[in-house]
Amino acid sequence: MKQGQTEVRSFRLGAELLRALEEEAAKLRMSVNALVSRLVTTFVEYERYARGFGLVRLPAPVLRYLLEQAPDEAVIRAAKLAGQEVPEALIRAKLGPMSPQAALAHLRELGPFSGLYEYSEGARGQSRTIALTHGLGLKGSLFIAHYAQALLEGAGLQAIFSIGEHAVLLELREQ
């Protein structure tokens, strides 16, 4: 099916589940259909691949606390390990061989799935800037930056990183 096309399908849901979906959709100011579409898309495009890799979701305050307790060197080592091993296997399962486009797609999709950061990007001239915003503090930025660096280097990309309390900026130059 081409992207953008939709098909009509019918599914049965329990009354409690439907009420919960309606309440959540109202909070998010979206239709139940849009919410269900978002949930199914997250599963199809990411979660079904990720579940086999032992990925764990933690509340952001817990992750922030854990990161703050670790020395910078340990945060960097953990980030590099995570950025080298898991993404390549996940990308291969989902998209095929590792490539610059696949690495960037993974970085873009990881944010909404994990809740780790929000992804945005812009282009200017020969470069593209990616902003990964979060609420995990400086140690969170340190982790995210080194994770992204390991991921991108594994795909043959080089980036210039800037970190702050609530964001990691990556500048990619066209090669």
Contact map, one row per residue, 1 for C-alpha under 8 A:
1110100000000000000000000000000000000000000000000000000000000000000000000000000000000000000000000000000000000000000000000000000000000000000000000000000000000000000000000000000
1111100000000000000000000000000000000000000000000000000000000000000000000000000000000000000000000000000000000000000000000000000000000000000000000000000000000000000000000000000
1111100000000000000000000000000000000000000000000000000000000000000000000000000000000000000000000000000000000000000000000000000000000000000000000000000000000000000000000000000
0111110000000000000000000000000000000000000000000000000000000000000000000000000000000000000000000000000000000000000000000000000000000000000000000000000000000000000000000000000
1111111000000000000000000000000000000000000000000000000000000000000000000000000000000000000000000000000000000000000000000000000000000000000000000000000000000000000000000000000
0001111100000000000000000000000000000000000000000000000000000000000000000000000000000000000000000000000000000000000000000000000000000000000000000000000000000000000000000000000
0000111110000000000000000000000000000000000000000000000000000000000000000000000000000000000000000000000000000000000000000000000000000000000000000000000000000000000000000000000
0000011111000000000000000000000000000000000000000000000000000000000000000000000000000000000000000000000000000000000000000000000000000000000000000000000000000000000000000000000
0000001111100000000000000000000000000000000000000000000000000000000000000000000000000000000000000000000000000000000000000000000000000000000000000000000000000000000000000000000
0000000111110000000000000000000000000000000000000000000000000000000000000000000000000000000000000000000000000000000000000000000000000000000000000000000000000000000000000000000
0000000011111000000000000000000000000000000000000000000000000000000000000000000000000000000000000000000000000000000000000000000000000000000000000000000000000000000000000000000
0000000001111100000000000000000000000000000000000000000000000000000000000000000000000000000000000000000000000000000000000000000000000000000000000000000000000000000000000000000
0000000000111110110000000000000000000000000000000000000000000000000000000000000000000000000000000000000000000000000000000000000000000000000000000000000000000000000000000000000
0000000000011111110000000000000000000000000000000000000000000000000000000000000000000000000000000000000000000000000000000000000000000000000000000000000000000000000000000000000
0000000000001111111000000000000000000000000000000000000000000000000000000000000000000000000000000000000000000000000000000000000000000000000000000000000000000000000000000000000
0000000000000111111100000000000000000000000000000000000000000000000000000000000000000000000000000000000000000000000000000000000000000000000000000000000000000000000000000000000
0000000000001111111110000000000000000000000000000000000000000000000000000000000000000000000000000000000000000000000000000000000000000000000000000000000000000000000000000000000
0000000000001111111111000000000000000000000000000000000000000000000000000000000000000000000000000000000000000000000000000000000000000000000000000000000000000000000000000000000
0000000000000011111111100000000000000000000000000000000000000000000000000000000000000000000000000000000000000000000000000000000000000000000000000000000000000000000000000000000
0000000000000001111111110000000000000000000000000000000000000000000000000000000000000000000000000000000000000000000000000000000000000000000000000000000000000000000000000000000
0000000000000000111111111000000100110000000000000000000000000000000000000000000000000000000000000000000000000000000000000000000000000000000000000000000000000000000000000000000
0000000000000000011111111100001100000000000000000000000000000000000000000000000000000000000000000000000000000000000000000000000000000000000000000000000000000000000000000000000
0000000000000000001111111110000000000000000000000000000000000000000000000000000000000000000000000000000000000000000000000000000000000000000000000000000000000000000000000000000
0000000000000000000111111111000000000000000000000000000000000000000000000000000000000000000000000000000000000000000000000000000000000000000000000000000000000000000000000000000
0000000000000000000011111111111100100000000000000000000000000000000000000000000000000000000000000000000000000000000000000000000000000000000000000000000000000000000000000000000
0000000000000000000001111111111000000000000000000000000000000000000000000000000000000000000000000000000000000000000000000000000000000000000000000000000000000000000000000000000
0000000000000000000000111111110000000000000000000000000000000000000000000000000000000000000000000000000000000000000000000000000000000000000000000000000000000000000000000000000
0000000000000000000000011111110000000000000000000000000000000000000000000000000000000000000000000000000000000000000000000000000000000000000000000000000000000000000000000000000
0000000000000000000000001111111000000000000000000000000000000000000000000000000000000000000000000000000000000000000000000000000000000000000000000000000000000000000000000000000
0000000000000000000000001111111101100000000000000000000000000000000000000000000000000000000000000000000000000000000000000000000000000000000000000000000000000000000000000000000
0000000000000000000001001100111111100000000000000000000000000000000000000000000000000000000000000000000000000000000000000000000000000000000000000000000000000000000000000000000
0000000000000000000011001000011111110000000000000000000000000000000000000000000000000000000000000000000000000000000000000000000000000000000000000000000000000000000000000000000
0000000000000000000000000000001111111000000000000000000000000000000000000000000000000000000000000000000000000000000000000000000000000000000000000000000000000000000000000000000
0000000000000000000000000000011111111100000000000000000000000000000000000000000000000000000000000000000000000000000000000000000000000000000000000000000000000000000000000000000
0000000000000000000010001000011111111110000000000000000000000000000000000000000000000000000000000000000000000000000000000000000000000000000000000000000000000000000000000000000
0000000000000000000010000000000111111111000000000000000000000000000000000000000000000000000000000000000000000000000000000000000000000000000000000000000000000000000000000000000
0000000000000000000000000000000011111111100000000000000000000000000000000000000000000000000000000000000000000000000000000000000000000000000000000000000000000000000000000000000
0000000000000000000000000000000001111111110000000000000000000000000000000000000000000000000000000000000000000000000000000000000000000000000000000000000000000000000000000000000
0000000000000000000000000000000000111111111000000000000000000000000000000000000000000000000000000000000000000000000000000000000000000000000000000000000000000000000000000000000
0000000000000000000000000000000000011111111100000000000000000000000000000000000000000000000000000000000000000000000000000000000000000000000000000000000000000000000000000000000
0000000000000000000000000000000000001111111111000000000000000000000000000000000000000000000000000000000000000000000000000000000000000000000000000000000000000000000000000000000
0000000000000000000000000000000000000111111111100000000000000000000000000000000000000000000000000000000000000000100000000000000000000000000000000000000000000000000000000000000
0000000000000000000000000000000000000011111111110000000000000000000000000000000000000000000000000000000000000000000000000000000000000000000000000000000000000000000000000000000
0000000000000000000000000000000000000001111111110000000000000000000000000000000000000000000000000000000000000000000000000000000000000000000000000000000000000000000000000000000
0000000000000000000000000000000000000000111111111000000000000000000000000000000000000000000000000000000000000000000000000000000000000000000000000000000000000000000000000000000
0000000000000000000000000000000000000000111111111100000000000000000000000000000000000000000000000000000000001000100000000000000000000000000000000000000000000000000000000000000
0000000000000000000000000000000000000000011111111110000000000000000000000000000000000000000000000000000000000000100000000000000000000000000000000000000000000000000000000000000
0000000000000000000000000000000000000000001111111111000000000000000000000000000000000000000000000000000000000000000000000000000000000000000000000000000000000000000000000000000
0000000000000000000000000000000000000000000011111111100000000000000000000000000000000000010011000000000000000000000000000000000000000000000000000000000000000000000000000000000
0000000000000000000000000000000000000000000001111111111000000000000000000000000000000000010000000000000000000000000000000000000000000000000000000000000000000000000000000000000
0000000000000000000000000000000000000000000000111111111000000000000000000000000000000000000000000000000000000000000000000000000000000000000000000000000000000000000000000000000
0000000000000000000000000000000000000000000000011111111000000000000000000000000000000000000000000000000000000000000000000000000000000000000000000000000000000000000000000000000
0000000000000000000000000000000000000000000000001111111000000000000000000000000000000100010000000000000000000000000000000000000000000000000000000000000000000000000000000000000
0000000000000000000000000000000000000000000000000111111100000000000000000000000000000000000000000000000000000000000000000000000000000000000000000000000000000000000000000000000
0000000000000000000000000000000000000000000000000111111110000000000000000000000000000000000000000000000000000000000000000000000000000000000000000000000000000000000000000000000
0000000000000000000000000000000000000000000000000000011111000000000000000000000000000000000000000000000000000000000000000000000000000000000000000000000000000000000000000000000
0000000000000000000000000000000000000000000000000000001111100000000000000000000000000000000000000000000000000000010000000000000000000000000000000000000000000000000000000000000
0000000000000000000000000000000000000000000000000000000111110110000000000000000000000000000000000000000000000000000000000000000000000000000000000000000000000000000000000000000
0000000000000000000000000000000000000000000000000000000011111110000000000000000000000000000000000000000000000000000000000000000000000000000000000000000000000000000000000000000
0000000000000000000000000000000000000000000000000000000001111111000000000000000000000000000000000000000000000000001100000000000000000011000000000000000000000000000000000000000
0000000000000000000000000000000000000000000000000000000000111111100000000000000000000000000000000000000000000000000000000000000000000001000000000000000000000000000000000000000
0000000000000000000000000000000000000000000000000000000001111111110000000000000000000000000000000000000000000000000000000000000000000000000000000000000000000000000000000000000
0000000000000000000000000000000000000000000000000000000001111111111000000000000000000000000000000000000000000000000000000000000000000001000000000000000000000000000000000000000
0000000000000000000000000000000000000000000000000000000000011111111100000000000000000000000000000000000000000000000000000000000000000001101100000000000000000000000000000000000
0000000000000000000000000000000000000000000000000000000000001111111110000000000000000000000000000000000000000000000000000000000000000000000000000000000000000000000000000000000
0000000000000000000000000000000000000000000000000000000000000111111111000000000000000000000000000000000000000000000000000000000000000000000000000000000000000000000000000000000
0000000000000000000000000000000000000000000000000000000000000011111111000010000000000000000000000000000000000000000000000000000000000000001100000000000000000000000000000000000
0000000000000000000000000000000000000000000000000000000000000001111111100000000000000000000000000000000000000000000000000000000000000000001000000000000000000000000000000000000
0000000000000000000000000000000000000000000000000000000000000000111111100000000000000000000000000000000000000000000000000000000000000000000000000000000000000000000000000000000
0000000000000000000000000000000000000000000000000000000000000000011111110110000000000000000000000000000000000000000000000000000000000000000000000000000000000000000000000000000
0000000000000000000000000000000000000000000000000000000000000000000111111110000000000000000000000000000000000000000000000000000000000000000000000000000000000000000000000000000
0000000000000000000000000000000000000000000000000000000000000000000001111111000000000000000000000000000000000000000000000000000000000000001001000000000000000000000000000000000
0000000000000000000000000000000000000000000000000000000000000000000000111111100000000000000000000000000000000000000000000000000000000000000000000000000000000000000000000000000
0000000000000000000000000000000000000000000000000000000000000000000001111111110000000000000000000000000000000000000000000000000000000000000000000000000000000000000000000000000
0000000000000000000000000000000000000000000000000000000000000000001001111111111000000000000000000000000000000000000000000000000000000000001001100000000000000000000000000000000
0000000000000000000000000000000000000000000000000000000000000000000000011111111100000000000000000000000000000000000000000000000000000000000001100100000000000000000000000000000
0000000000000000000000000000000000000000000000000000000000000000000000001111111110000000000000000000000000000000000000000000000000000000000000000000000000000000000000000000000
0000000000000000000000000000000000000000000000000000000000000000000000000111111111000000000000000000000000000000000000000000000000000000000000100000000000000000000000000000000
0000000000000000000000000000000000000000000000000000000000000000000000000011111111100000000000000000000000000000000000000000000000000000000000110110010000000000000000000000000
0000000000000000000000000000000000000000000000000000000000000000000000000001111111110000000000000000000000000000000000000000000000000000000000000110110000000000000000000000000
0000000000000000000000000000000000000000000000000000000000000000000000000000111111111000000000000000000000000000000000000000000000000000000000000010000000000000000000000000000
0000000000000000000000000000000000000000000000000000000000000000000000000000011111111110000000000000000000000000000000000000000000000000000000000010000000000000000000000000000
0000000000000000000000000000000000000000000000000000000000000000000000000000001111111110000000000000000000000000000000000000000000000000000000000111111000000000000000000000000
0000000000000000000000000000000000000000000000000000000000000000000000000000000111111111000000000000000000000000000000000000000000000000000000000010011001000000000000000000000
0000000000000000000000000000000000000000000000000000000000000000000000000000000011111111100000000000000000000000000000000000000000000000000000000000000000000000000000000000000
0000000000000000000000000000000000000000000000000000100000000000000000000000000001111111110000000000000000000000000000000000000000000000000000000000000000000000000000000000000
0000000000000000000000000000000000000000000000000000000000000000000000000000000001111111111000000000001001000000000000000000000000000000000000000000001000000000000000000000000
0000000000000000000000000000000000000000000000000000000000000000000000000000000000011111111100000100000000000000000000000000000000000000000000000000001001000000000000000000000
0000000000000000000000000000000000000000000000000000000000000000000000000000000000001111111110000000000000000000000000000000000000000000000000000000000000000000000000000000000
0000000000000000000000000000000000000000000000001100100000000000000000000000000000000111111111000000000000000000000000000000000000000000000000000000000000000000000000000000000
0000000000000000000000000000000000000000000000000000000000000000000000000000000000000011111111111100011001000000000000000000000000000000000000000000000000000000000000000000000
0000000000000000000000000000000000000000000000000000000000000000000000000000000000000001111111111100000000000000000000000000000000000000000000000000000000000000000000000000000
0000000000000000000000000000000000000000000000001000000000000000000000000000000000000000111111110000000000000000000000000000000000000000000000000000000000000000000000000000000
0000000000000000000000000000000000000000000000001000000000000000000000000000000000000000011111110000000000000000000000000000000000000000000000000000000000000000000000000000000
0000000000000000000000000000000000000000000000000000000000000000000000000000000000000000001111111100010000000000000000000000000000000000000000000000000000000000000000000000000
0000000000000000000000000000000000000000000000000000000000000000000000000000000000000000001111111100000000000000000000000000000000000000000000000000000000000000000000000000000
0000000000000000000000000000000000000000000000000000000000000000000000000000000000000000001100111110000000000000000000000000000000000000000000000000000000000000000000000000000
0000000000000000000000000000000000000000000000000000000000000000000000000000000000000001001100111111011000000000000000000000000000000000000000000000000001100000000000000000000
0000000000000000000000000000000000000000000000000000000000000000000000000000000000000000000000001111111000000000000000000000000000000000000000000000000000110000000000000000000
0000000000000000000000000000000000000000000000000000000000000000000000000000000000000000000000000111111100000000000000000000000000000000000000000000000100111000000000000000000
0000000000000000000000000000000000000000000000000000000000000000000000000000000000000000000000000011111110000000000000000000000000000000000000000000000000000000000000000000000
0000000000000000000000000000000000000000000000000000000000000000000000000000000000000000001000100111111111000000000000000000000000000000000000000000000000000000000000000000000
0000000000000000000000000000000000000000000000000000000000000000000000000000000000000010001000000111111111100000000000000000000000000000000000000000001100100000000000000000000
0000000000000000000000000000000000000000000000000000000000000000000000000000000000000000000000000001111111110000000000000000000000000000000000000000000100000000000000000000000
0000000000000000000000000000000000000000000000000000000000000000000000000000000000000000000000000000111111111000000000000000000000000000000000000000000000000000000000000000000
0000000000000000000000000000000000000000000000000000000000000000000000000000000000000010001000000000011111111100000000000000000000000000000000000000000000000000000000000000000
0000000000000000000000000000000000000000000000000000000000000000000000000000000000000000000000000000001111111110000000000000000000000000000000000001000000000000000000000000000
0000000000000000000000000000000000000000000000000000000000000000000000000000000000000000000000000000000111111111000000100000000000000000000000000000000000000000000000000000000
0000000000000000000000000000000000000000000001000000000000000000000000000000000000000000000000000000000011111111100000000000000000000000000000000000000000000000000000000000000
0000000000000000000000000000000000000000000000000000000000000000000000000000000000000000000000000000000001111111111100000000000000000000000000000000000000000000000000000000000
0000000000000000000000000000000000000000000000000000000000000000000000000000000000000000000000000000000000111111111111100000000000000000000000000000000000000000000000000000000
0000000000000000000000000000000000000000000000000000000000000000000000000000000000000000000000000000000000011111111111000000000000000000000000000000000000000000000000000000000
0000000000000000000000000000000000000000010001100000000000000000000000000000000000000000000000000000000000001111111000000000000000000000000000000000000000000000000000000000000
0000000000000000000000000000000000000000000000000000000010000000000000000000000000000000000000000000000000000111111110000000000000000000000000000000000000000000000000000000000
0000000000000000000000000000000000000000000000000000000000010000000000000000000000000000000000000000000000000111111111000000000000000000000000000000000000000000000000000000000
0000000000000000000000000000000000000000000000000000000000010000000000000000000000000000000000000000000000000111011111000000000000000100000000000000000000000000000000000000000
0000000000000000000000000000000000000000000000000000000000000000000000000000000000000000000000000000000000000011011111100000000000011110000000000000000000000000000000000000000
0000000000000000000000000000000000000000000000000000000000000000000000000000000000000000000000000000000000000011001111110000000000111100000000000000000000000000000000000000000
0000000000000000000000000000000000000000000000000000000000000000000000000000000000000000000000000000000000010010000011111000000001111000000000000000000000000000000000000000000
0000000000000000000000000000000000000000000000000000000000000000000000000000000000000000000000000000000000000000000001111100000001110000000000000000000000000000000000000000000
0000000000000000000000000000000000000000000000000000000000000000000000000000000000000000000000000000000000000000000000111110000111100000000000000000000000000000000000000000000
0000000000000000000000000000000000000000000000000000000000000000000000000000000000000000000000000000000000000000000000011111000111000000000000000000000000000000000000000000000
0000000000000000000000000000000000000000000000000000000000000000000000000000000000000000000000000000000000000000000000001111111110000000000000000000000000000000000000000000000
0000000000000000000000000000000000000000000000000000000000000000000000000000000000000000000000000000000000000000000000000111111110000000000000000000000000000000000000000000000
0000000000000000000000000000000000000000000000000000000000000000000000000000000000000000000000000000000000000000000000000011111000000000000000000000000000000000000000000000000
0000000000000000000000000000000000000000000000000000000000000000000000000000000000000000000000000000000000000000000000000011111100000000000000000000000000000000000000000000110
0000000000000000000000000000000000000000000000000000000000000000000000000000000000000000000000000000000000000000000000000011111110000000000000000000000000000000000000000011110
0000000000000000000000000000000000000000000000000000000000000000000000000000000000000000000000000000000000000000000000001111011111000000000000000000000000000000000000000011110
0000000000000000000000000000000000000000000000000000000000000000000000000000000000000000000000000000000000000000000000001111001111100000000000000000000000000000000000001111000
0000000000000000000000000000000000000000000000000000000000000000000000000000000000000000000000000000000000000000000000111100000111110000000000000000000000000000000000001111000
0000000000000000000000000000000000000000000000000000000000000000000000000000000000000000000000000000000000000000000001111000000011111000000000000000000000000000000000111100000
0000000000000000000000000000000000000000000000000000000000000000000000000000000000000000000000000000000000000000000011110000000001111100000000000000000000000000000000111000000
0000000000000000000000000000000000000000000000000000000000000000000000000000000000000000000000000000000000000000000011100000000000111110000000000000000000000000000001110000000
0000000000000000000000000000000000000000000000000000000000000000000000000000000000000000000000000000000000000000000111000000000000011111100110000000000000000000000001100000000
0000000000000000000000000000000000000000000000000000000000010000000000000000000000000000000000000000000000000000000010000000000000001111100100000000000000000000000011000000000
0000000000000000000000000000000000000000000000000000000000011011000000000000000000000000000000000000000000000000000000000000000000000111111110000000000000000000000011000000000
0000000000000000000000000000000000000000000000000000000000000001000000000000000000000000000000000000000000000000000000000000000000000111111110000000000000000000000111000000000
0000000000000000000000000000000000000000000000000000000000000000000000000000000000000000000000000000000000000000000000000000000000000001111111000000000000000000001111000000000
0000000000000000000000000000000000000000000000000000000000000001001100010010000000000000000000000000000000000000000000000000000000000001111111100000000000000000000000000000000
0000000000000000000000000000000000000000000000000000000000000001001000000000000000000000000000000000000000000000000000000000000000000111111111110000000000000000000000000000000
0000000000000000000000000000000000000000000000000000000000000000000000000000000000000000000000000000000000000000000000000000000000000101111111111000000000000000001111110000000
0000000000000000000000000000000000000000000000000000000000000000000000010011000000000000000000000000000000000000000000000000000000000000011111111100000000000000001000000000000
0000000000000000000000000000000000000000000000000000000000000000000000000011011000000000000000000000000000000000000000000000000000000000001111111110000000000000000000000000000
0000000000000000000000000000000000000000000000000000000000000000000000000000001000000000000000000000000000000000000000000000000000000000000111111111000000000000000000010000000
0000000000000000000000000000000000000000000000000000000000000000000000000000000000000000000000000000000000000000000000000000000000000000000011111111100000000000101000010000000
0000000000000000000000000000000000000000000000000000000000000000000000000001001100100000000000000000000000000000000000000000000000000000000001111111110000000000000000000000000
0000000000000000000000000000000000000000000000000000000000000000000000000000001111110000000000000000000000000000000000000000000000000000000000111111111000000000000000000000000
0000000000000000000000000000000000000000000000000000000000000000000000000000000000100000000000000000000000100000000000000000000000000000000000011111111100000000000000000000000
0000000000000000000000000000000000000000000000000000000000000000000000000000000100100000000000000000000000000000000000000000000000000000000000001111111110000110000000000000000
0000000000000000000000000000000000000000000000000000000000000000000000000000001100110000000000000000000000000000000000000000000000000000000000000111111111000000000000000000000
0000000000000000000000000000000000000000000000000000000000000000000000000000000000110011000000000000001000000000000000000000000000000000000000000011111111100000000000000000000
0000000000000000000000000000000000000000000000000000000000000000000000000000000000000000000000000001001100000000000000000000000000000000000000000001111111111110000000000000000
0000000000000000000000000000000000000000000000000000000000000000000000000000000000000000000000000000000000000000000000000000000000000000000000000000111111111100000000000000000
0000000000000000000000000000000000000000000000000000000000000000000000000000000000010001000000000100000000000000000000000000000000000000000000000000011111111000000000000000000
0000000000000000000000000000000000000000000000000000000000000000000000000000000000000000000000000111001000000000000000000000000000000000000000000000001111111000000000000000000
0000000000000000000000000000000000000000000000000000000000000000000000000000000000000000000000000011000000000000000000000000000000000000000000000000000111111100000000000000000
0000000000000000000000000000000000000000000000000000000000000000000000000000000000000000000000000001000000000000000000000000000000000000000000000000000111111110000000000001000
0000000000000000000000000000000000000000000000000000000000000000000000000000000000000000000000000000000000000000000000000000000000000000000000000000100110011111000000000001100
0000000000000000000000000000000000000000000000000000000000000000000000000000000000000000000000000000000000000000000000000000000000000000000000000000100100001111100000000111100
0000000000000000000000000000000000000000000000000000000000000000000000000000000000000000000000000000000000000000000000000000000000000000000000000000000000000111110000000111000
0000000000000000000000000000000000000000000000000000000000000000000000000000000000000000000000000000000000000000000000000000000000000000000000001000000000000011111000011110000
0000000000000000000000000000000000000000000000000000000000000000000000000000000000000000000000000000000000000000000000000000000000000000000000000000000000000001111100011100000
0000000000000000000000000000000000000000000000000000000000000000000000000000000000000000000000000000000000000000000000000000000000000000010011001000000000000000111111111000000
0000000000000000000000000000000000000000000000000000000000000000000000000000000000000000000000000000000000000000000000000000000000000000110010000000000000000000011111110000000
0000000000000000000000000000000000000000000000000000000000000000000000000000000000000000000000000000000000000000000000000000000000000011110010000000000000000000001111100000000
0000000000000000000000000000000000000000000000000000000000000000000000000000000000000000000000000000000000000000000000000000000000001111110010000000000000000000001111110000000
0000000000000000000000000000000000000000000000000000000000000000000000000000000000000000000000000000000000000000000000000000000000111100000010000000000000000000001111111000000
0000000000000000000000000000000000000000000000000000000000000000000000000000000000000000000000000000000000000000000000000000000000111000000010011000000000000000111101111100000
0000000000000000000000000000000000000000000000000000000000000000000000000000000000000000000000000000000000000000000000000000000011110000000000000000000000000000111000111110000
0000000000000000000000000000000000000000000000000000000000000000000000000000000000000000000000000000000000000000000000000000000011100000000000000000000000000011110000011111000
0000000000000000000000000000000000000000000000000000000000000000000000000000000000000000000000000000000000000000000000000000001111000000000000000000000000000011100000001111100
0000000000000000000000000000000000000000000000000000000000000000000000000000000000000000000000000000000000000000000000000000001111000000000000000000000000001111000000000111110
0000000000000000000000000000000000000000000000000000000000000000000000000000000000000000000000000000000000000000000000000000011100000000000000000000000000000110000000000011111
0000000000000000000000000000000000000000000000000000000000000000000000000000000000000000000000000000000000000000000000000000011100000000000000000000000000000000000000000001111
0000000000000000000000000000000000000000000000000000000000000000000000000000000000000000000000000000000000000000000000000000000000000000000000000000000000000000000000000000111
